[in-house]
Amino acid sequence: MHLFQKFLESMSKRNKTFNLREGSFPIQMDLVFDEIEIKEIGRLKDLINAEIKISIISKDLFRCEGRLNTTFIDRCQSCLKDIEVNLSFLTNLVIKHEDLMMDDDSNQDQTHYQDLEYFDVEQLIEEEISLNYPNIVKCEGECLDINPLKEEEKNLPFKKIRDLID
């Protein structure tokens, strides 16, 4: 078992912070979370499995690569049935100190800002899940086409005028 993994396991369950400005790199972590504190998504069904590798690019610039897998239970936005939302995605982002957020003009989309001296792995995981969670949750079944608008049923306010002109 990797030394850093033992360190993470010895940390308290709610406090997974460490100093990114100290230590040896790359840091490889195989993490498992059984809860999450994101309010606007479904409820967690399975454990969150995260394989993460953090490597140093320069003094206050780090790269995070990895994979996250989990399953949520959420409501279909059409039929309101409970459905499973499977999340399995790769992550590849840059980590910078939060003080640089307002001054950063690099135009990088995949940047995570956080205090590097008290880097919170759980916060990184939560941010990645919320960014990758689908905006629209729907079944793959028949409820996708509930009451589709037909051409005749559309509201065409000037149709009568067009008919009169023709």
TORGUVEX-519207 format. One record per residue: x, y, z of N, C-alpha, C in turn; residue number from 1. Coordinates in Angstrom, 2 decimals, always signed. Layout:
# residues N
@nX X, nY Y, nZ Z, caX X, caY Y, caZ Z, cX X, cY Y, cZ Z, k NUM
...
# end
This chain:
# residues 166
@nX +0.85, nY -1.18, nZ +0.00, caX +0.00, caY +0.00, caZ +0.00, cX +0.89, cY +1.25, cZ +0.00, k 1
@nX +0.51, nY +2.21, nZ -0.80, caX +1.28, caY +3.44, caZ -0.92, cX +1.27, cY +4.20, cZ +0.41, k 2
@nX +2.37, nY +4.81, nZ +0.76, caX +2.52, caY +5.53, caZ +2.03, cX +1.47, cY +6.62, cZ +2.18, k 3
@nX +1.20, nY +7.35, nZ +1.09, caX +0.22, caY +8.43, caZ +1.18, cX -1.19, cY +7.87, cZ +1.40, k 4
@nX -1.50, nY +6.71, nZ +0.84, caX -2.80, caY +6.09, caZ +1.05, cX -2.98, cY +5.76, cZ +2.53, k 5
@nX -1.94, nY +5.26, nZ +3.19, caX -2.01, caY +4.99, caZ +4.62, cX -2.24, cY +6.27, cZ +5.40, k 6
@nX -1.59, nY +7.37, nZ +4.94, caX -1.78, caY +8.66, caZ +5.58, cX -3.24, cY +9.09, cZ +5.49, k 7
@nX -3.85, nY +8.95, nZ +4.29, caX -5.24, caY +9.35, caZ +4.12, cX -6.18, cY +8.50, cZ +4.97, k 8
@nX -5.89, nY +7.22, nZ +5.08, caX -6.74, caY +6.35, caZ +5.89, cX -6.63, cY +6.68, cZ +7.37, k 9
@nX -5.50, nY +7.20, nZ +7.80, caX -5.34, caY +7.54, caZ +9.21, cX -5.96, cY +8.89, cZ +9.55, k 10
@nX -6.29, nY +9.66, nZ +8.54, caX -6.93, caY +10.96, caZ +8.78, cX -8.36, cY +10.72, cZ +9.25, k 11
@nX -8.93, nY +11.73, nZ +9.90, caX -10.31, caY +11.58, caZ +10.34, cX -11.23, cY +11.49, cZ +9.11, k 12
@nX -12.38, nY +10.88, nZ +9.29, caX -13.30, caY +10.63, caZ +8.19, cX -13.76, cY +11.93, cZ +7.53, k 13
@nX -13.98, nY +12.97, nZ +8.28, caX -14.51, caY +14.22, caZ +7.74, cX -13.40, cY +15.19, cZ +7.35, k 14
@nX -12.17, nY +14.93, nZ +7.67, caX -11.10, caY +15.88, caZ +7.40, cX -10.05, cY +15.24, cZ +6.52, k 15
@nX -10.16, nY +15.44, nZ +5.22, caX -9.17, caY +14.89, caZ +4.29, cX -8.41, cY +16.06, cZ +3.66, k 16
@nX -7.67, nY +16.77, nZ +4.49, caX -6.88, caY +17.90, caZ +4.02, cX -5.40, cY +17.61, cZ +4.22, k 17
@nX -4.60, nY +18.18, nZ +3.33, caX -3.16, caY +18.06, caZ +3.45, cX -2.52, cY +19.23, cZ +2.73, k 18
@nX -1.24, nY +19.41, nZ +2.92, caX -0.50, caY +20.52, caZ +2.35, cX +0.12, cY +20.07, cZ +1.02, k 19
@nX -0.34, nY +20.65, nZ -0.08, caX +0.20, caY +20.31, caZ -1.40, cX +1.58, cY +20.92, cZ -1.62, k 20
@nX +1.93, nY +21.91, nZ -0.82, caX +3.23, caY +22.56, caZ -1.00, cX +4.37, cY +21.77, cZ -0.36, k 21
@nX +4.05, nY +20.69, nZ +0.30, caX +5.08, caY +19.85, caZ +0.93, cX +4.89, cY +18.41, cZ +0.46, k 22
@nX +5.93, nY +17.65, nZ +0.51, caX +5.83, caY +16.24, caZ +0.20, cX +6.44, cY +15.89, cZ -1.14, k 23
@nX +6.37, nY +14.61, nZ -1.47, caX +6.93, caY +14.13, caZ -2.73, cX +5.80, cY +13.84, cZ -3.71, k 24
@nX +6.10, nY +13.99, nZ -4.98, caX +5.11, caY +13.82, caZ -6.02, cX +5.59, cY +12.79, cZ -7.02, k 25
@nX +4.73, nY +12.13, nZ -7.71, caX +3.27, caY +12.27, caZ -7.73, cX +2.62, cY +11.61, cZ -6.51, k 26
@nX +1.44, nY +12.11, nZ -6.18, caX +0.63, caY +11.55, caZ -5.10, cX -0.47, cY +10.73, cZ -5.77, k 27
@nX -0.52, nY +9.45, nZ -5.46, caX -1.56, caY +8.59, caZ -6.02, cX -2.49, cY +8.16, cZ -4.91, k 28
@nX -3.80, nY +8.30, nZ -5.17, caX -4.80, caY +7.98, caZ -4.15, cX -5.90, cY +7.12, cZ -4.74, k 29
@nX -6.28, nY +6.09, nZ -4.04, caX -7.48, caY +5.32, caZ -4.33, cX -8.43, cY +5.60, cZ -3.17, k 30
@nX -9.45, nY +6.42, nZ -3.44, caX -10.32, caY +6.90, caZ -2.37, cX -11.72, cY +6.32, cZ -2.52, k 31
@nX -12.39, nY +6.16, nZ -1.38, caX -13.77, caY +5.71, caZ -1.35, cX -14.52, cY +6.63, cZ -0.39, k 32
@nX -15.63, nY +7.20, nZ -0.88, caX -16.47, caY +8.05, caZ -0.05, cX -17.87, cY +7.44, cZ +0.01, k 33
@nX -18.48, nY +7.50, nZ +1.19, caX -19.83, caY +6.94, caZ +1.32, cX -20.90, cY +8.01, cZ +1.47, k 34
@nX -20.50, nY +9.27, nZ +1.41, caX -21.48, caY +10.37, caZ +1.45, cX -20.89, cY +11.57, cZ +0.73, k 35
@nX -21.81, nY +12.49, nZ +0.39, caX -21.41, caY +13.68, caZ -0.35, cX -22.31, cY +14.82, cZ +0.09, k 36
@nX -21.78, nY +16.02, nZ +0.04, caX -22.54, caY +17.17, caZ +0.53, cX -22.93, cY +18.12, cZ -0.60, k 37
@nX -23.40, nY +17.58, nZ -1.70, caX -23.91, caY +18.41, caZ -2.80, cX -25.43, cY +18.37, cZ -2.72, k 38
@nX -26.06, nY +19.51, nZ -2.63, caX -27.49, caY +19.57, caZ -2.35, cX -28.38, cY +19.34, cZ -3.56, k 39
@nX -28.04, nY +19.83, nZ -4.72, caX -28.95, caY +19.86, caZ -5.86, cX -28.87, cY +18.66, cZ -6.79, k 40
@nX -28.41, nY +17.54, nZ -6.29, caX -28.37, caY +16.33, caZ -7.12, cX -29.06, cY +15.21, cZ -6.37, k 41
@nX -29.21, nY +14.06, nZ -7.01, caX -29.89, caY +12.92, caZ -6.40, cX -29.16, cY +12.41, cZ -5.17, k 42
@nX -29.71, nY +11.34, nZ -4.63, caX -29.08, caY +10.75, caZ -3.44, cX -28.10, cY +9.66, cZ -3.87, k 43
@nX -27.06, nY +9.53, nZ -3.12, caX -25.99, caY +8.59, caZ -3.44, cX -26.47, cY +7.16, cZ -3.21, k 44
@nX -26.31, nY +6.31, nZ -4.23, caX -26.69, caY +4.91, caZ -4.11, cX -25.49, cY +4.03, cZ -3.79, k 45
@nX -24.41, nY +4.21, nZ -4.54, caX -23.20, caY +3.42, caZ -4.37, cX -22.08, cY +4.28, cZ -3.80, k 46
@nX -21.04, nY +3.64, nZ -3.38, caX -19.86, caY +4.37, caZ -2.92, cX -19.24, cY +5.16, cZ -4.07, k 47
@nX -18.60, nY +6.25, nZ -3.75, caX -17.85, caY +7.02, caZ -4.74, cX -16.43, cY +6.46, cZ -4.74, k 48
@nX -16.01, nY +5.94, nZ -5.87, caX -14.66, caY +5.42, caZ -6.03, cX -13.87, cY +6.40, cZ -6.88, k 49
@nX -12.75, nY +6.84, nZ -6.36, caX -11.93, caY +7.81, caZ -7.07, cX -10.48, cY +7.34, cZ -7.08, k 50
@nX -9.92, nY +7.30, nZ -8.26, caX -8.49, caY +7.04, caZ -8.43, cX -7.88, cY +8.33, cZ -8.93, k 51
@nX -7.02, nY +8.93, nZ -8.13, caX -6.49, caY +10.26, caZ -8.45, cX -4.98, cY +10.26, cZ -8.37, k 52
@nX -4.38, nY +10.98, nZ -9.29, caX -2.93, caY +11.18, caZ -9.28, cX -2.68, cY +12.69, cZ -9.38, k 53
@nX -2.00, nY +13.23, nZ -8.39, caX -1.66, caY +14.66, caZ -8.38, cX -0.15, cY +14.77, cZ -8.59, k 54
@nX +0.23, nY +15.50, nZ -9.61, caX +1.65, caY +15.72, caZ -9.89, cX +1.93, cY +17.22, cZ -9.91, k 55
@nX +3.17, nY +17.55, nZ -9.66, caX +3.55, caY +18.96, caZ -9.59, cX +4.04, cY +19.42, cZ -10.96, k 56
@nX +3.59, nY +20.62, nZ -11.35, caX +4.05, caY +21.24, caZ -12.60, cX +5.08, cY +22.31, cZ -12.27, k 57
@nX +4.73, nY +23.17, nZ -11.32, caX +5.66, caY +24.18, caZ -10.83, cX +5.32, cY +24.46, cZ -9.37, k 58
@nX +5.89, nY +25.50, nZ -8.80, caX +5.76, caY +25.75, caZ -7.35, cX +4.31, cY +25.72, cZ -6.86, k 59
@nX +3.43, nY +26.46, nZ -7.48, caX +2.03, caY +26.51, caZ -7.05, cX +1.08, cY +26.04, cZ -8.14, k 60
@nX +1.53, nY +25.13, nZ -8.97, caX +0.72, caY +24.64, caZ -10.07, cX +0.82, cY +23.11, cZ -10.11, k 61
@nX -0.35, nY +22.46, nZ -10.06, caX -0.41, caY +21.02, caZ -9.98, cX -1.36, cY +20.47, cZ -11.03, k 62
@nX -1.16, nY +19.22, nZ -11.44, caX -2.05, caY +18.54, caZ -12.36, cX -2.70, cY +17.39, cZ -11.63, k 63
@nX -4.01, nY +17.26, nZ -11.84, caX -4.78, caY +16.16, caZ -11.25, cX -5.40, cY +15.35, cZ -12.38, k 64
@nX -5.09, nY +14.07, nZ -12.38, caX -5.66, caY +13.15, caZ -13.36, cX -6.28, cY +12.00, cZ -12.61, k 65
@nX -7.37, nY +11.46, nZ -13.16, caX -7.96, caY +10.32, caZ -12.49, cX -9.30, cY +9.92, cZ -13.06, k 66
@nX -9.94, nY +9.03, nZ -12.33, caX -11.23, caY +8.48, caZ -12.72, cX -12.14, cY +8.46, cZ -11.50, k 67
@nX -13.42, nY +8.79, nZ -11.72, caX -14.41, caY +8.72, caZ -10.66, cX -15.57, cY +7.85, cZ -11.13, k 68
@nX -16.09, nY +7.01, nZ -10.24, caX -17.23, caY +6.14, caZ -10.53, cX -18.18, cY +6.15, cZ -9.36, k 69
@nX -19.48, nY +6.29, nZ -9.65, caX -20.50, caY +6.18, caZ -8.62, cX -21.87, cY +6.11, cZ -9.28, k 70
@nX -22.90, nY +5.88, nZ -8.47, caX -24.27, caY +5.85, caZ -8.96, cX -25.15, cY +6.63, cZ -7.99, k 71
@nX -26.04, nY +7.44, nZ -8.55, caX -27.02, caY +8.21, caZ -7.78, cX -28.42, cY +7.73, cZ -8.13, k 72
@nX -29.36, nY +7.99, nZ -7.24, caX -30.78, caY +7.81, caZ -7.52, cX -31.36, cY +9.21, cZ -7.63, k 73
@nX -32.02, nY +9.49, nZ -8.76, caX -32.62, caY +10.80, caZ -8.99, cX -33.98, cY +10.58, cZ -9.65, k 74
@nX -34.76, nY +11.63, nZ -9.78, caX -36.09, caY +11.54, caZ -10.40, cX -36.03, cY +11.96, cZ -11.86, k 75
@nX -36.70, nY +11.17, nZ -12.68, caX -36.84, caY +11.52, caZ -14.09, cX -37.64, cY +12.83, cZ -14.16, k 76
@nX -37.19, nY +13.75, nZ -14.96, caX -37.86, caY +15.04, caZ -15.04, cX -39.12, cY +15.01, cZ -15.88, k 77
@nX -39.41, nY +13.88, nZ -16.53, caX -40.65, caY +13.75, caZ -17.30, cX -41.70, cY +12.97, cZ -16.53, k 78
@nX -41.36, nY +11.78, nZ -16.07, caX -42.35, caY +10.92, caZ -15.43, cX -42.23, cY +10.87, cZ -13.91, k 79
@nX -41.20, nY +11.45, nZ -13.34, caX -40.96, caY +11.52, caZ -11.90, cX -40.67, cY +10.17, cZ -11.24, k 80
@nX -40.32, nY +9.16, nZ -12.03, caX -39.91, caY +7.88, caZ -11.45, cX -38.46, cY +7.98, cZ -10.99, k 81
@nX -38.12, nY +7.21, nZ -9.96, caX -36.73, caY +7.14, caZ -9.53, cX -35.94, cY +6.34, cZ -10.56, k 82
@nX -34.80, nY +6.89, nZ -10.95, caX -33.92, caY +6.20, caZ -11.90, cX -32.49, cY +6.29, cZ -11.41, k 83
@nX -31.66, nY +5.40, nZ -11.92, caX -30.24, caY +5.42, caZ -11.58, cX -29.50, cY +6.34, cZ -12.53, k 84
@nX -28.62, nY +7.15, nZ -11.97, caX -27.74, caY +7.99, caZ -12.76, cX -26.32, cY +7.51, cZ -12.50, k 85
@nX -25.75, nY +6.86, nZ -13.50, caX -24.40, caY +6.33, caZ -13.38, cX -23.39, cY +7.39, cZ -13.81, k 86
@nX -22.46, nY +7.69, nZ -12.95, caX -21.39, caY +8.62, caZ -13.28, cX -20.08, cY +7.84, cZ -13.35, k 87
@nX -19.43, nY +7.93, nZ -14.46, caX -18.12, caY +7.33, caZ -14.64, cX -17.39, cY +8.23, cZ -15.61, k 88
@nX -16.39, nY +8.93, nZ -15.11, caX -15.72, caY +9.90, caZ -15.97, cX -14.26, cY +10.04, cZ -15.60, k 89
@nX -13.50, nY +10.49, nZ -16.57, caX -12.09, caY +10.80, caZ -16.37, cX -11.97, cY +12.28, cZ -16.03, k 90
@nX -11.02, nY +12.61, nZ -15.21, caX -10.77, caY +14.01, caZ -14.89, cX -9.31, cY +14.33, cZ -15.20, k 91
@nX -9.11, nY +15.51, nZ -15.73, caX -7.77, caY +15.99, caZ -16.06, cX -7.81, cY +17.50, cZ -15.89, k 92
@nX -7.31, nY +17.98, nZ -14.79, caX -7.42, caY +19.41, caZ -14.50, cX -6.16, cY +19.94, cZ -13.85, k 93
@nX -6.11, nY +21.26, nZ -13.76, caX -5.00, caY +21.96, caZ -13.13, cX -5.48, cY +22.46, cZ -11.78, k 94
@nX -4.65, nY +22.37, nZ -10.77, caX -4.96, caY +22.87, caZ -9.43, cX -4.09, cY +24.09, cZ -9.18, k 95
@nX -4.74, nY +25.20, nZ -8.80, caX -4.03, caY +26.44, caZ -8.47, cX -4.51, cY +26.95, cZ -7.13, k 96
@nX -3.70, nY +27.81, nZ -6.51, caX -4.08, caY +28.40, caZ -5.23, cX -5.26, cY +29.33, cZ -5.44, k 97
@nX -6.17, nY +29.34, nZ -4.46, caX -7.39, caY +30.14, caZ -4.59, cX -7.12, cY +31.64, cZ -4.68, k 98
@nX -5.98, nY +32.11, nZ -4.20, caX -5.65, caY +33.54, caZ -4.31, cX -5.45, cY +33.97, cZ -5.76, k 99
@nX -5.17, nY +33.03, nZ -6.64, caX -4.93, caY +33.34, caZ -8.05, cX -6.20, cY +33.37, cZ -8.88, k 100
@nX -7.33, nY +33.05, nZ -8.28, caX -8.56, caY +32.92, caZ -9.04, cX -8.95, cY +34.21, cZ -9.77, k 101
@nX -8.90, nY +35.32, nZ -9.11, caX -9.31, caY +36.59, caZ -9.72, cX -8.26, cY +37.13, cZ -10.69, k 102
@nX -7.01, nY +36.77, nZ -10.50, caX -5.94, caY +37.28, caZ -11.35, cX -5.62, cY +36.36, cZ -12.53, k 103
@nX -6.26, nY +35.20, nZ -12.57, caX -5.93, caY +34.20, caZ -13.59, cX -6.55, cY +34.58, cZ -14.93, k 104
@nX -5.71, nY +34.77, nZ -15.94, caX -6.20, caY +35.08, caZ -17.28, cX -5.75, cY +34.00, cZ -18.28, k 105
@nX -5.57, nY +32.80, nZ -17.79, caX -5.08, caY +31.72, caZ -18.64, cX -6.17, cY +31.12, cZ -19.53, k 106
@nX -7.43, nY +31.41, nZ -19.25, caX -8.57, caY +30.91, caZ -20.01, cX -8.65, cY +29.38, cZ -20.04, k 107
@nX -8.15, nY +28.74, nZ -19.01, caX -8.27, caY +27.29, caZ -18.91, cX -9.61, cY +26.95, cZ -18.29, k 108
@nX -10.34, nY +26.05, nZ -18.92, caX -11.64, caY +25.66, caZ -18.39, cX -11.50, cY +24.71, cZ -17.21, k 109
@nX -10.54, nY +23.85, nZ -17.26, caX -10.39, caY +22.80, caZ -16.27, cX -9.40, cY +23.20, cZ -15.18, k 110
@nX -9.78, nY +24.17, nZ -14.36, caX -8.92, caY +24.63, caZ -13.27, cX -9.69, cY +24.55, cZ -11.97, k 111
@nX -9.07, nY +23.98, nZ -10.97, caX -9.66, caY +23.89, caZ -9.63, cX -8.86, cY +24.80, cZ -8.71, k 112
@nX -9.53, nY +25.71, nZ -8.02, caX -8.88, caY +26.65, caZ -7.12, cX -9.17, cY +26.25, cZ -5.68, k 113
@nX -8.09, nY +26.20, nZ -4.88, caX -8.24, caY +25.84, caZ -3.47, cX -6.98, cY +26.28, cZ -2.72, k 114
@nX -7.10, nY +26.41, nZ -1.42, caX -5.94, caY +26.73, caZ -0.59, cX -4.99, cY +25.52, cZ -0.63, k 115
@nX -3.80, nY +25.72, nZ -1.15, caX -2.87, caY +24.61, caZ -1.34, cX -2.28, cY +24.08, cZ -0.03, k 116
@nX -2.26, nY +24.92, nZ +1.00, caX -1.74, caY +24.47, caZ +2.29, cX -2.75, cY +23.61, cZ +3.05, k 117
@nX -4.02, nY +23.76, nZ +2.75, caX -5.09, caY +22.97, caZ +3.37, cX -5.94, cY +22.38, cZ +2.26, k 118
@nX -5.30, nY +21.65, nZ +1.38, caX -6.00, caY +21.09, caZ +0.22, cX -6.96, cY +20.00, cZ +0.67, k 119
@nX -8.23, nY +20.14, nZ +0.28, caX -9.29, caY +19.22, caZ +0.68, cX -9.65, cY +18.33, cZ -0.51, k 120
@nX -9.29, nY +17.06, nZ -0.45, caX -9.56, caY +16.12, caZ -1.53, cX -11.06, cY +15.96, cZ -1.75, k 121
@nX -11.81, nY +15.92, nZ -0.66, caX -13.26, caY +15.74, caZ -0.77, cX -13.90, cY +16.90, cZ -1.52, k 122
@nX -13.43, nY +18.11, nZ -1.31, caX -13.95, caY +19.27, caZ -2.02, cX -13.69, cY +19.14, cZ -3.52, k 123
@nX -12.52, nY +18.67, nZ -3.88, caX -12.19, caY +18.43, caZ -5.29, cX -13.14, cY +17.40, cZ -5.90, k 124
@nX -13.38, nY +16.31, nZ -5.20, caX -14.27, caY +15.25, caZ -5.68, cX -15.69, cY +15.79, cZ -5.85, k 125
@nX -16.18, nY +16.53, nZ -4.86, caX -17.53, caY +17.09, caZ -4.93, cX -17.67, cY +18.04, cZ -6.11, k 126
@nX -16.67, nY +18.88, nZ -6.34, caX -16.73, caY +19.81, caZ -7.46, cX -16.76, cY +19.06, cZ -8.79, k 127
@nX -15.95, nY +18.04, nZ -8.92, caX -15.93, caY +17.26, caZ -10.17, cX -17.25, cY +16.54, cZ -10.40, k 128
@nX -17.85, nY +16.00, nZ -9.34, caX -19.15, caY +15.33, caZ -9.49, cX -20.21, cY +16.33, cZ -9.90, k 129
@nX -20.26, nY +17.49, nZ -9.25, caX -21.29, caY +18.47, caZ -9.61, cX -21.11, cY +19.01, cZ -11.02, k 130
@nX -19.88, nY +19.11, nZ -11.50, caX -19.65, caY +19.56, caZ -12.86, cX -19.99, cY +18.49, cZ -13.90, k 131
@nX -19.91, nY +17.23, nZ -13.53, caX -20.18, caY +16.14, caZ -14.47, cX -21.56, cY +15.53, cZ -14.33, k 132
@nX -22.33, nY +15.95, nZ -13.34, caX -23.69, caY +15.44, caZ -13.15, cX -24.57, cY +16.00, cZ -14.27, k 133
@nX -25.44, nY +15.18, nZ -14.86, caX -26.26, caY +15.69, caZ -15.97, cX -27.23, cY +16.79, cZ -15.53, k 134
@nX -27.40, nY +17.78, nZ -16.39, caX -28.34, caY +18.86, caZ -16.11, cX -29.78, cY +18.39, cZ -16.21, k 135
@nX -30.05, nY +17.49, nZ -17.13, caX -31.39, caY +16.97, caZ -17.34, cX -31.34, cY +15.47, cZ -17.08, k 136
@nX -32.19, nY +15.02, nZ -16.17, caX -32.24, caY +13.61, caZ -15.80, cX -33.54, cY +13.05, cZ -16.35, k 137
@nX -33.43, nY +12.11, nZ -17.31, caX -34.62, caY +11.50, caZ -17.91, cX -34.41, cY +10.01, cZ -18.07, k 138
@nX -35.53, nY +9.29, nZ -18.05, caX -35.50, caY +7.85, caZ -18.33, cX -35.07, cY +7.64, cZ -19.77, k 139
@nX -34.66, nY +6.43, nZ -20.03, caX -34.36, caY +6.07, caZ -21.41, cX -35.57, cY +5.40, cZ -22.04, k 140
@nX -36.66, nY +5.31, nZ -21.31, caX -37.85, caY +4.61, caZ -21.79, cX -38.79, cY +5.50, cZ -22.56, k 141
@nX -40.08, nY +5.15, nZ -22.48, caX -41.11, caY +5.83, caZ -23.26, cX -41.41, cY +7.23, cZ -22.77, k 142
@nX -41.05, nY +7.57, nZ -21.58, caX -41.43, caY +8.87, caZ -21.04, cX -40.73, cY +10.03, cZ -21.74, k 143
@nX -39.73, nY +9.75, nZ -22.55, caX -39.04, caY +10.83, caZ -23.27, cX -39.94, cY +11.54, cZ -24.26, k 144
@nX -40.96, nY +10.84, nZ -24.79, caX -41.82, caY +11.43, caZ -25.80, cX -43.24, cY +11.65, cZ -25.30, k 145
@nX -43.41, nY +11.99, nZ -24.06, caX -44.74, caY +12.24, caZ -23.54, cX -45.28, cY +13.51, cZ -24.17, k 146
@nX -46.44, nY +13.40, nZ -24.79, caX -47.14, caY +14.52, caZ -25.42, cX -46.24, cY +15.37, cZ -26.31, k 147
@nX -45.65, nY +14.80, nZ -27.32, caX -44.87, caY +15.66, caZ -28.21, cX -45.80, cY +16.60, cZ -28.97, k 148
@nX -45.36, nY +17.81, nZ -29.19, caX -46.17, caY +18.79, caZ -29.91, cX -46.22, cY +18.41, cZ -31.38, k 149
@nX -47.42, nY +18.29, nZ -31.89, caX -47.58, caY +18.03, caZ -33.31, cX -47.59, cY +19.37, cZ -34.02, k 150
@nX -47.36, nY +19.32, nZ -35.30, caX -47.29, caY +20.56, caZ -36.09, cX -48.60, cY +21.34, cZ -36.00, k 151
@nX -49.74, nY +20.62, nZ -35.98, caX -51.03, caY +21.31, caZ -35.93, cX -51.29, cY +21.93, cZ -34.57, k 152
@nX -50.73, nY +21.34, nZ -33.51, caX -51.01, caY +21.79, caZ -32.16, cX -50.18, cY +23.00, cZ -31.75, k 153
@nX -49.17, nY +23.33, nZ -32.51, caX -48.34, caY +24.46, caZ -32.12, cX -49.13, cY +25.74, cZ -32.20, k 154
@nX -48.80, nY +26.65, nZ -31.34, caX -49.46, caY +27.94, caZ -31.32, cX -48.87, cY +28.79, cZ -32.45, k 155
@nX -49.68, nY +29.00, nZ -33.48, caX -49.26, caY +29.81, caZ -34.62, cX -50.16, cY +31.04, cZ -34.69, k 156
@nX -49.80, nY +32.13, nZ -34.04, caX -50.70, caY +33.28, caZ -33.91, cX -51.00, cY +33.98, cZ -35.25, k 157
@nX -50.15, nY +33.88, nZ -36.22, caX -50.38, caY +34.59, caZ -37.48, cX -50.84, cY +33.67, cZ -38.60, k 158
@nX -51.18, nY +32.43, nZ -38.24, caX -51.60, caY +31.46, caZ -39.25, cX -52.87, cY +31.92, cZ -39.96, k 159
@nX -53.84, nY +32.42, nZ -39.24, caX -55.11, caY +32.86, caZ -39.86, cX -54.87, cY +34.03, cZ -40.80, k 160
@nX -53.99, nY +34.93, nZ -40.41, caX -53.69, caY +36.06, caZ -41.28, cX -52.99, cY +35.58, cZ -42.55, k 161
@nX -52.06, nY +34.65, nZ -42.41, caX -51.39, caY +34.10, caZ -43.58, cX -52.36, cY +33.37, cZ -44.50, k 162
@nX -53.31, nY +32.66, nZ -43.89, caX -54.34, caY +31.96, caZ -44.69, cX -55.19, cY +32.95, cZ -45.47, k 163
@nX -55.52, nY +34.08, nZ -44.84, caX -56.34, caY +35.09, caZ -45.51, cX -55.59, cY +35.76, cZ -46.66, k 164
@nX -54.29, nY +35.98, nZ -46.49, caX -53.47, caY +36.61, caZ -47.52, cX -53.32, cY +35.65, cZ -48.69, k 165
@nX -53.16, nY +34.37, nZ -48.43, caX -52.99, caY +33.39, caZ -49.49, cX -54.31, cY +33.17, cZ -50.14, k 166
# end
